[in-house]
């Protein structure tokens, strides 16, 4: 009979309500890409377990946090005051880019080239940014952003110059990926004999 009484009790009232602001106390177990100390606005609260629905900007979709992973916090300062602070800093420090030009550069950027060397230590392969004895490389990687995610693709040394020029000309990412994945023009000429 005591077990049935547990079910007769109303569910506990959730700690948070829609519109509250919460800050993560630690890295959540479920929410992707969220770190300790990030602030989010509560969109909905589950009536039984109290889990909090919020917009996860890292993956551009709704996600949830458990109540023990967050704590209430005041609403963050408005964006306008953040921009004003940036502009004040800009007036003090010369040659700083304006916020608008930074946003333009991010939206038109077609990616960048990264590199690394490979070396075996105790039978395990490691990557390093500096050339060391017995290391191989450099290996080139084309990196670009899709939303907030960083993507990467290996660039053969033969195509490095063509990819570098395409990035400099601000070609679209799809066109650069086509350059990387297409057969080398010199190899095609030698193969076809034309």
Helices and strands as residue ranges (DSSP letters): H 2-8, E 21-24, E 39-41, E 44-45, E 52-56, E 61-65, G 67-69, E 70-72, H 79-92, H 99-108, E 112-121, E 124-128, E 136-146, E 149-155, G 157-159, H 160-168, H 173-181, H 185-192
